[in-house]
Amino acid sequence: MKAFKACVAVVAVGTLVVACGSSEWSGDVRFKVTDIKPDETLVSGATWPGRVSLDLDQEQPDGASPISAAWTRLDKVPDGTAVGDVLVCTVNQRDDSKLDDAEAVQDIGPCRKA
C-alpha cells in the first residue's frame, strides 16, 4: 500500500510540473552597445567567442521577463558595430520552470543597426 501511495504522489507531482509548462516570449528589442570583446585564444588553443555587451535602450517589453545583463555573441551583430551603436535584436526568452526563482533563459540575436 505504501508503494501505491508513493506512486500516486510521484504522478501527482509530475502532473503539476507538466501543468505549469513552460512560457516563451520573443520580440525585437533596442539595445545600445556598451562593450565589445573580440574572440580570445586560450592557453589550450581553444577559442573563446567574442561577445557584445548591451544595455536596454527602451522600456522593458510587455510580456517579457526583465532584460538585464544582456549580451550576444560577436557573430550575431553586423560587421563594423562599435561601442555606442544602437541595435535592434531579436530576443527569445524561455522559462521552463515555474516552480523556482530561476530567471528565464534568454538568447539575443541576430541584431541589426537601428
TORKOL-4160 file (C-alpha; in steps of 0.2 Angstrom, whole numbers, padded with zeros to 4 digits, m for minus):
114
<pt num="1" X="0000" Y="0000" Z="0000"/>
<pt num="2" X="0014" Y="0012" Z="0004"/>
<pt num="3" X="0022" Y="0009" Z="m0013"/>
<pt num="4" X="0005" Y="0013" Z="m0021"/>
<pt num="5" X="0004" Y="0029" Z="m0011"/>
<pt num="6" X="0021" Y="0034" Z="m0016"/>
<pt num="7" X="0017" Y="0031" Z="m0035"/>
<pt num="8" X="0002" Y="0042" Z="m0033"/>
<pt num="9" X="0012" Y="0056" Z="m0026"/>
<pt num="10" X="0025" Y="0055" Z="m0039"/>
<pt num="11" X="0012" Y="0055" Z="m0053"/>
<pt num="12" X="0003" Y="0070" Z="m0044"/>
<pt num="13" X="0019" Y="0080" Z="m0043"/>
<pt num="14" X="0023" Y="0075" Z="m0061"/>
<pt num="15" X="0006" Y="0081" Z="m0067"/>
<pt num="16" X="0009" Y="0098" Z="m0058"/>
<pt num="17" X="0026" Y="0101" Z="m0066"/>
<pt num="18" X="0018" Y="0097" Z="m0083"/>
<pt num="19" X="0003" Y="0108" Z="m0080"/>
<pt num="20" X="0015" Y="0123" Z="m0075"/>
<pt num="21" X="0023" Y="0120" Z="m0093"/>
<pt num="22" X="0035" Y="0132" Z="m0100"/>
<pt num="23" X="0032" Y="0150" Z="m0106"/>
<pt num="24" X="0040" Y="0158" Z="m0120"/>
<pt num="25" X="0042" Y="0176" Z="m0127"/>
<pt num="26" X="0050" Y="0183" Z="m0142"/>
<pt num="27" X="0052" Y="0200" Z="m0150"/>
<pt num="28" X="0063" Y="0214" Z="m0156"/>
<pt num="29" X="0071" Y="0225" Z="m0143"/>
<pt num="30" X="0083" Y="0240" Z="m0144"/>
<pt num="31" X="0100" Y="0240" Z="m0136"/>
<pt num="32" X="0115" Y="0251" Z="m0135"/>
<pt num="33" X="0132" Y="0243" Z="m0137"/>
<pt num="34" X="0142" Y="0246" Z="m0121"/>
<pt num="35" X="0157" Y="0235" Z="m0124"/>
<pt num="36" X="0165" Y="0223" Z="m0137"/>
<pt num="37" X="0176" Y="0209" Z="m0133"/>
<pt num="38" X="0185" Y="0201" Z="m0148"/>
<pt num="39" X="0187" Y="0182" Z="m0150"/>
<pt num="40" X="0201" Y="0176" Z="m0137"/>
<pt num="41" X="0213" Y="0161" Z="m0140"/>
<pt num="42" X="0215" Y="0152" Z="m0123"/>
<pt num="43" X="0231" Y="0144" Z="m0117"/>
<pt num="44" X="0224" Y="0127" Z="m0123"/>
<pt num="45" X="0222" Y="0133" Z="m0140"/>
<pt num="46" X="0203" Y="0134" Z="m0140"/>
<pt num="47" X="0194" Y="0150" Z="m0145"/>
<pt num="48" X="0183" Y="0159" Z="m0133"/>
<pt num="49" X="0170" Y="0168" Z="m0144"/>
<pt num="50" X="0169" Y="0187" Z="m0144"/>
<pt num="51" X="0154" Y="0195" Z="m0136"/>
<pt num="52" X="0145" Y="0211" Z="m0136"/>
<pt num="53" X="0138" Y="0219" Z="m0120"/>
<pt num="54" X="0121" Y="0228" Z="m0122"/>
<pt num="55" X="0111" Y="0240" Z="m0112"/>
<pt num="56" X="0092" Y="0241" Z="m0115"/>
<pt num="57" X="0088" Y="0257" Z="m0125"/>
<pt num="58" X="0069" Y="0256" Z="m0122"/>
<pt num="59" X="0056" Y="0252" Z="m0109"/>
<pt num="60" X="0055" Y="0234" Z="m0104"/>
<pt num="61" X="0045" Y="0225" Z="m0117"/>
<pt num="62" X="0027" Y="0220" Z="m0112"/>
<pt num="63" X="0026" Y="0201" Z="m0108"/>
<pt num="64" X="0044" Y="0198" Z="m0107"/>
<pt num="65" X="0054" Y="0194" Z="m0091"/>
<pt num="66" X="0066" Y="0208" Z="m0086"/>
<pt num="67" X="0080" Y="0210" Z="m0098"/>
<pt num="68" X="0096" Y="0213" Z="m0088"/>
<pt num="69" X="0114" Y="0208" Z="m0090"/>
<pt num="70" X="0111" Y="0207" Z="m0109"/>
<pt num="71" X="0125" Y="0201" Z="m0121"/>
<pt num="72" X="0126" Y="0192" Z="m0138"/>
<pt num="73" X="0140" Y="0184" Z="m0147"/>
<pt num="74" X="0150" Y="0195" Z="m0159"/>
<pt num="75" X="0145" Y="0185" Z="m0174"/>
<pt num="76" X="0126" Y="0190" Z="m0171"/>
<pt num="77" X="0129" Y="0208" Z="m0174"/>
<pt num="78" X="0133" Y="0217" Z="m0190"/>
<pt num="79" X="0151" Y="0220" Z="m0195"/>
<pt num="80" X="0158" Y="0237" Z="m0190"/>
<pt num="81" X="0147" Y="0238" Z="m0174"/>
<pt num="82" X="0155" Y="0250" Z="m0162"/>
<pt num="83" X="0153" Y="0255" Z="m0144"/>
<pt num="84" X="0138" Y="0267" Z="m0143"/>
<pt num="85" X="0129" Y="0260" Z="m0158"/>
<pt num="86" X="0110" Y="0256" Z="m0156"/>
<pt num="87" X="0105" Y="0239" Z="m0162"/>
<pt num="88" X="0088" Y="0231" Z="m0164"/>
<pt num="89" X="0090" Y="0212" Z="m0159"/>
<pt num="90" X="0078" Y="0198" Z="m0158"/>
<pt num="91" X="0076" Y="0192" Z="m0140"/>
<pt num="92" X="0070" Y="0174" Z="m0137"/>
<pt num="93" X="0066" Y="0170" Z="m0118"/>
<pt num="94" X="0061" Y="0153" Z="m0112"/>
<pt num="95" X="0056" Y="0149" Z="m0094"/>
<pt num="96" X="0054" Y="0130" Z="m0092"/>
<pt num="97" X="0052" Y="0130" Z="m0073"/>
<pt num="98" X="0038" Y="0140" Z="m0064"/>
<pt num="99" X="0042" Y="0131" Z="m0048"/>
<pt num="100" X="0058" Y="0140" Z="m0044"/>
<pt num="101" X="0065" Y="0158" Z="m0044"/>
<pt num="102" X="0077" Y="0154" Z="m0059"/>
<pt num="103" X="0077" Y="0168" Z="m0072"/>
<pt num="104" X="0071" Y="0165" Z="m0089"/>
<pt num="105" X="0084" Y="0158" Z="m0102"/>
<pt num="106" X="0087" Y="0172" Z="m0115"/>
<pt num="107" X="0095" Y="0171" Z="m0132"/>
<pt num="108" X="0099" Y="0188" Z="m0140"/>
<pt num="109" X="0102" Y="0189" Z="m0159"/>
<pt num="110" X="0103" Y="0191" Z="m0173"/>
<pt num="111" X="0104" Y="0210" Z="m0172"/>
<pt num="112" X="0104" Y="0224" Z="m0185"/>
<pt num="113" X="0108" Y="0243" Z="m0184"/>
<pt num="114" X="0094" Y="0254" Z="m0179"/>
